[in-house]
Amino acid sequence: MGPLGPDYDALLKRFLFKDGKRVGYITGGELYNQLNLTTQNYFRTKIATNRSRKKIEKGWLKTSTVKAYAEISENNYQLLGILDAIKDIRNISDTSTTKAIKILSGKLVTFSKIDIDALIKLSMKYPPRVRALLGAIIEDKFKTTIELSDLKSSLNPTTVYKLKIKETDFPSIKNWQIK
């Protein structure tokens, strides 16, 4: 049988923390699996980080790093993961865009107003399609309890975001130029 190699989580922890401070978070397929957006298992773990980008191959641990859109902290890494899922919503394996939006909507309903406000603030560092879809989801789920004017004004009013979502599934998309 031979000696066991290091634990996967222990190996991964080296790349997610530095001196006890969070410097990265899991994103990509593994995150989408954890969020129940897909049932696919992925061979390579993707890590979002503010540090230098590189591929890491230590034994059976295979990772690649991508640049995070915002500064990562222990308080915001889960929110950044949600925004990453919205960013990649068209490319998540084994699910439709509509199904993924419904799953993410269900998760956002459990967030506090403070978390939703933080999510909106962090989304300003993401591409406009992320802000538009986030606005549509929040408007659909929270109606008028969340202030969305800053999010709305950050978007070009003439840009149309083609995400292949039906208005019958999410009526609020018409207010956010999503087709």
HUURQUI-V60671 format. One record per helix or strand. SS is the DSSP state (H for helix, E for strand). FROM is the first residue (numbers start at 1). TO is the last residue. If there is no record, write none. Layout:
ss:SS from:FROM to:TO
ss:SS from:FROM to:TO
//
This chain:
ss:H from:8 to:16
ss:E from:17 to:18
ss:E from:21 to:22
ss:E from:24 to:27
ss:H from:28 to:34
ss:E from:45 to:49
ss:E from:55 to:58
ss:E from:61 to:67
ss:H from:77 to:87
ss:H from:89 to:91
ss:H from:97 to:108
ss:H from:113 to:123
ss:H from:128 to:142
ss:H from:149 to:153
ss:E from:161 to:161
ss:H from:171 to:176
ss:E from:178 to:178
//
